[in-house]
Structures are given as structure tokens and as C-alpha cells.
Amino acid sequence: MPTGRRSRLAVVSATSLAVALSLSACTSATRGRSVSGSSSGIPRAATPSPLVDPDDITFGGVPPDGIPPIDDPKFLTVSEVDFLDAREPVIAIEIHGDARAYPAQIMIWHEIVNDVVGGVPVVVTYCPLCNTGIAFRRPVIDGQLLDFGTSGKLYHSNLVMYDRQTESLWPQAMGLAVIGPLTGTKLDMLPVQMVSWADWRAEHPDGKVLSLDTGAVRPYGENPYESYDRPDSTPFLFEGPPDPRLHALARVLGVQVAGDAVAFPYLELEDRAVAGWSIVEAEVGGRDVVVFWKAGTVSAVDAPVIARSRDVGATGAFDPRVGERTLTFHATPGSIVDEQTGSVWNIVGRAVSGPLAGTELRPVISTESFWFDWAAFHPDTRIFGRR
């Protein structure tokens, strides 16, 4: 049995045991509801036809909310955090000046956080099987604010969420209801990055960090998907052969603009690096995009303890325009520099010194993903660096 499959069985077993020990401590009274029964939420008209073949939605090994989402997230100040290694990945989001970090060591056990950031209701999600950290705005439909749980199902090995108001099913990678009363409803994706704790902490010393006080008992810091992204591993419960252009579990940064999708392989970015920094420029959907890569962030699904995993780096995709000027960049030992002003930029797209100090590049919505998953949802994707 491939390592990745053994690891998934480990997380299923660990999750089932932890659920049995701590489900009563979970904060939401709705956890464990069937995702196929009726609900007393939004009135239902005739249910639309599914957008995907229901047979392609597979059982992932745990019951609904068996991987319990966090509905009442608690946060720490940066100075209060003592459980993160400098290189551990966090999912970073900022809205209206409210900067928050969701550590992968917590998200790997919960996958979904229903939150409000900068006054905006959001759902922050992480699928360990696809390495996709994605955030969406939570909509109000028929007067009810949606909140989301883990359905226990997978689509192309990707986390399938369900909303508790109608129990519609939403593959995370699509942000789209594909089965149920809300079929066809699309969530607004919000820009996030997966970066190291050290880089996020340096950029946001006054930010908020998701606490280990989740209402559940989990061995935070441990990786239940040991060796999942190693070269000899295979995607879990992925039907059909993966796109052969890259290794199935190769890391890519996926960017889609106006129907045009491009995958930026991490290995391509690393090969171009100068002392741990890399930059590439491309056009996606007729729009200029610059991608930064920086060494120093470890994988969340490699070693048994996340902090001891191998370095895979972190990325960010940005609009290179500042005012009326389009900047061009190059990597130097220890930084990224724009050629127009000589300003120095960090991995989150902010100039830290030089004439443009304090200027922030506008993020381009992007998704860090394993190749098999990005290609499954974007079969016509181009690969940067390939003809």
C-alpha cells in the first residue's frame, strides 16, 4: 500500500478516536448532521440537477464533521504564540487591516474555520490531500449567513464542504455548490498565502494567530499524513491517471484569470532561485502577473512532526503595477528588487526599503496545490516554463 494511503488511514483512525474522546467538547450543536437529510433552514424549491456525477463524490473515510471544523475560533497575539517553529506554514489572510494566520498544524486536523475577518464573514479552508489553502467570503442567502462543515466526502481527492443551512455540497477547489439546493452558487474567493510563521510574524507583529484552544483534542504539531508528498507517494482516492506532464504530487502555484489557467511549478521556481529567492513574470488571461518564491517554509505533509519536514518554500502572485507604472523584478541574494526604483520587496509583496518602502503589490488570487488536483480542476492549464 503506498505511503500516502497508509497515512490517510492513520488520520482516519486518529480522527475517529479523537472524535470519540472530544466530540462533546466541540462548540457547534450542528456537528455530525447528515448531509443528505432535510434541514429547517432555507426554504427549498425543486433541487437543481447536479453539476457533477454524484458517483464521482467519494467517501473519504470519516463521517460528516468527523474532521471537526472550528466554528468559534480563538486567537492569540503574536507574542503569545510559543508552539510554532519559524519555518512552519500558516495560511495568511488580511481584510481591512485585520491580519490573521491559521497554522497548518491546526488546519490539518480541522480543515475548515468559520470566521469573521475585518468585519467580513469568511470560511478559511485547507485540504491536506491536495495541499490547498483557500478562503471564501461566506454569503447571506435568503437572509441566512452560510457556515460550512466537512462532509466526509472527496471530489478528485479534494475536500468537499457542505453548508449547514441547505446541506449542499461544495468541492473546496471549485468554491461552487455542485449538489443540493444551492447548486450553481459560486463563492467569492479571497486572496491568501501559505508562508512561514517567521515571515508572517515579521510582516504582522500586531496580527492574530489561531489558537490551539479549538474545543477538540488533537496532537497539534504532528502530521497524520506522513510522507504523503514524497516522490513514491500517490494521491489518495483519486480516480483516473493524473495529468502526466508533472509528478502527481509536485507543488504548483495555480493562477486563473479570465478562463486562462497557468501552473507555476515550485521546482521551476527553485531552479531559478538566487540564494533562496526567485521571481518569474508571466501573462495570464491578458494580465501581467509576477510570482515570488522564497525558501524557508516546510511541507505540512512530510515528516511525522511538521516542524522537522523538508523545506519546499513559499510563493505569492501579484499584480506588478504600482500606480501608472509596471514594475519588473529580479532576485538577488537575500531579496527581490524592482529594476525601476531599486526598492526591496518581501514574500508578501510589500516593499521593505527603498523609494517605494511601504508600498504593497495587489495580490492576484492564486492557489498552492499539488499538481494532480490543479490539473484535474483545470485540465487546459498551461505550465510555466513549458512550451
N, C-alpha and C positions, 0 to 999 in steps of 0.2 A: 504494500500500500504506500503510495507516495507520501513524503513527509507532510505536505500541506494537508492531505486528507486526515492523517493521524492527528495533526494539530487541531483541525476543525472538530474532530471527535473529542479532543481534550477540552475544548472550550464548551462544547455542548454538555459534557459531563460536569465540568466545573460550574457552568451556569445553572444547570438543573439542581445541583447540590446547594449552590448559593441561594437560589430562589426558594428552595425548601426551608432554608435557615432564616431568610430575611424578608420574604415577600410581605409579611405583615408590617414590616417597617417601612415599606415603600410608601411614598406620600400620596399617590393617586388612587382614589377609590375605584377608578375605572380599569385598572390594570387587570389583565387576564380575560377581558371580554372576548367573546367570539368575534371574528371579523367577518363572519358570514350571516349572522343573525340580524334581526331588526333592531333598530335603536329608536329612542324617543326624541332625537334631535331635530334636524332639519326635515321638514315635510318632504316626502318623496313623490315625484311623478314617476312615470314609467322609466325604468332603468335603461340608460343608453346601451347600445351594443358595445362589447369590449373592444379596446383598441389593439390588444394583443391576444394571441391564442391563450386562453386560460390554462391549457395544458403545459404552456411554457413557464408558468409561475410554479416553482417547485418548493417543496417543504425543505426548510433549511436546518431542521434538527432540533428546533426549540419551539415551544408554544407561543402564541401571541403575548408580547411583553415579557416572555421568559428572559429575554435580554432587556432589562427594565430601563425605559427612558427616564430622564431626570426632568421632573415637572416643577420642582421647587428648588432651582439651583441656588446655591450659596457661594459667595465669592470672598476671596482674600485679597488684601493689598499685596503688592509685590514684596514688601519687606517681611510679610508673614509667611511666605512660601519657603518651606525647608525640605520639600520632598521631590524636587525636580533637579535632575542633572542638567548642566549647562547645555548639553547637546540634544536633549530630548525634544521631540517635536511637539508643537502646540498649534492648534487651529486658531488663527488670529482674525478678528473682525473688529471694525470700528465704524460706528454710526453716530453722527452728530457729536463727535468728540468723545464718545463713550467707547473706550478700547478694552476689549476683553480677550482673554486667552483661555482656550479649552484644551487642557493637556491630553495628548493621545493616550497616556497611561490610564486616564479615566474614560475617555471616549471609547476605547477599545472594548470596555465592559458594558457600556450603556448605549452607544451608537446614536442616540437622539437626546438633545436637550431642548425643551420648550422654554423660551426665554423672552425677555424684552430688553433690547439694547438701544440706548439713545431714544427711548420712547417708542421704538418700533417693535412690534411682536415678530419674533423670528423663531425658526427652528434650525438649530445647528446639528449637522449630521456627520457621521463617519462610518464608512463601510470598510472594515479591516480586510475583507476578502478582495476588495478592489482598490484599496488604499485611496479612497475618495472622500475628502473632507469638503462638504458643500453646505452652504447656508441659504435659506429661503425666507422671504417675508411670509408671515402667516396671514392669510386673508380672512376677512369677515364675509361670510356668505349667509344670506337671509338672516342677518342680524346676529350671527353666531361666529365667534372667533375660533378658527380651527386650531386644534392641537393634535399632535401626532404620537403614535406608538409604533413599536416594532411588530410587524405582522407575523414574524417567524418564517416568512417566505422569501424566496430569492427569484430574481429575473436576470438571466445572464450572469448568475453568481452575485448579483448586486442586491443590496438591502432593499426590501420592499416595505415602505411605511404604510400605515393606514391612519386616516383621520378618525377621531373618536366620535365625531358628530354624525357621519354618514357611513363610516366603515369602508369607504372607497380605498382602493389600493393604488399606491404611488411609488414606482421604482425611483430610488434616490437619484440615479444618474439622469433621469428624464425630468424630474420635477413635474410630472404630469400624472393626473389620475387616469388609469387605464382600464379599471374595472370598478363598477359601482355607480351610485347616483351622481357623483361629480365627474364622471368620465369626460375627458376632454378639457377639464380645467387645468390651467398651467400656473405654476407657482413662479413668482419673480425670484430669480437667483441673485444673490448678493455677493460682492467680491470678498473672498477670504484668501489667506495664505497659510501654508504649513511651513513654519520656520522654527528655528531652535529657540528654546527658552531663553538662552543668553541674548540672542539678537532681539527677541521681542521685549525682554526686560530692559535692555538698553534704550530701546525706542520709546517704551511706555512705562517709565518709572512710577507713574501715578495710575496705571491701569488696574484692572480687576482680573483675578485668576480663579477659575472654577475650583471649588474646594473639594477635598476628599469626603466632606460631610454630605454624602449623597442620599442617605436613607437606606443604603444597601451595604452588604458586607461583601467586599471583593478584594483580592490580593493586588491592589493597585501597585503598578511598577513592574509587575510580571507580565509576560507576553504569552497568552494562551495559544498563539498561532506560530509557535516556534519554527523557524527556518522556512516559513511559508514562501518568502520571496527569493529563495535560493535558486540557482540555475537548474537544479534537478527536480524542482517542485512543479506542480501543475495546478491550474485553477480548480477550486472546489465546486462541484455541481455545475460545471459549465458545459452546456450541450454543444456538440459540434466542434470541429477543429478550429483553434484560434487562427486569426489572420497571420500567415507565415512570414510577413515582412519583418517582424521583430519577435524576439522571445516573448512568450505569453506574459511573463511577469516582469518584463522590462518596464522601468518607470518612464512615464512621459508627462509632460505638461500639455494638456489639451486646450486649444483655443478655438472657439467657433464664432464667426462674425458673418452675418447675412447669409447663412447657409454654407459658408466655406469653413471647413474644419482642418486644422493643422495640428499635428502632434510633434512636440519638441522632445526628443529622447534625452534623458538625463546623461546617458553615456556620451552622446554627441556634445552636449554642453560641457561635460567634464573634460573631454578630449581637447576642447578649445581653451581650457582654463589657463590662466596665468596666476600661479601661486594661490590657487583656491578660489579665483573669481573668473566668471565667464559672462559674455554678453553676445547675443545674436539678434539680428534685426530681420524682420520679415514683413510681408504684406499678407493680411488675412481678410478676405471679403472686401478688398479695396481699401483697407485701413492699415496704416503703419503700426506695427507692434514691435516693442523691444522686450526681450526676455533676459532677465538677470538670473545667474546661478551662483551660489556661494557654498563652498564646502563647510562642514561643521554641524550638520543635522543628521542624526542617526535614524535608521529604519525603526518603525514601530513593530514590525512583524519578523524580526530576525532572531536575535538571541533570546534566551529564556527571561532575562532581565533587560528591559528596553534600554536602559542606560548603557548597557555593555554591547549594544548592537553596532553594526558597521556603519560608517559614515556614507550617506547617499547624497547629502547636500540638500539645498532648498532653492526654490525658484520663485519668481514673480514676473507677471506680464503687465506691461504698462504702455500707455499712450506716450510717445516721445515728444509730444508738442507741449511747449510752455509758452503761453500767450500766442503770438503770431509766429513763433519760431519753432522749427522741428529740430530737436537735438539729435546728434549722433554720439555714440559712446564707444569707449574701448576699455578693456580690462588692464589693470596694472597690478603689480604685486601689492595685495592688501586693499584694493579698492576698485571701484568703477568710476571713470572720469568722463565728463562730456567734453567734446572737442571744441565746442563753441566758446565756453567760458572757463574751462578747467575746473569746474566745481566737482566735488567728490560726492558720490551717491552710495547709499546703503541698500541692503537687500529688500527693504520695504518701499524703495522708490523715493526716498527723501534725500535731498542734498544736505550733507552734514558740514560742509565747509566750502569756501569759495564764494564768488559773486551771487550764486543762487541759493546760498545756505538758507534752509528752512522751507524751500520750495518742495512741493510734493507732486510727483507724477500721478496722473489719474490712472487707477488700476483698470486693467482690461479683465473682465471676468474670465477665469480660467479654472481648470480642474486638474490637480495632480492625480494621476491614475496609473494603474497597471495597464499595459498595452492591450491585453485581451479584452478588457472592459471598454476602454475608449473606442477600440475598433469595432466592437460589437454594436455599440450605440451610434457610431459614426463610420459606417463601412466605406464611405467615399473619402475618408480623411487622407490628406497628404501627410507625408513625413518630412519634416525639415531636414535638409541635407541629402535627401534622396531625389533623384530625377523620376 
